[in-house]
Amino acid sequence: MTDTEILELSCTGIARAIRDRKLSAVSAMQTVLARAEAVQPKLNCFLRIDADAALEAARLADREIARGHVRGPLHGVPMAHKDMYYR
């Protein structure tokens, strides 16, 4: 799958591609991180991008999914949170 194809997918489309093993969570995350890095200087839409933690989470998701442990319907799908997000 090309970067353009990945970026054109919805969250459910990415989830389906990961589940069907047409795409890995790591590949999806790398594509999204590259896009975020490309638009950030112009849009200034992220307070912080923690690429290392995001890629580690994607690697963990791929390992879990490979073992059949799916945490939910969007497991492995890259997400960004609005700065108002409270955890």
Residue pairs with C-beta under 8 A, 6 or more apart in sequence:
1 17
1 22
1 23
1 27
3 31
3 34
3 35
6 14
6 17
6 23
6 27
6 28
6 31
6 32
7 31
7 32
7 35
9 17
11 74
11 77
11 79
12 73
12 74
14 23
14 28
14 76
14 77
14 78
15 73
15 74
15 75
15 76
15 77
17 23
17 28
18 24
18 25
18 28
18 61
18 65
18 75
18 76
18 77
19 65
19 70
24 58
24 62
24 76
25 58
25 59
25 61
25 62
25 65
25 75
25 76
25 77
25 78
26 55
26 58
26 59
26 62
28 58
28 76
28 77
28 78
29 54
29 55
29 57
29 58
29 78
30 55
30 58
32 78
33 49
33 51
33 54
33 55
33 78
36 46
36 49
36 80
37 49
39 45
40 46
40 49
46 80
47 83
54 78
58 76
58 78
61 75
61 76
62 76
64 70
64 71
64 75
65 75
65 76
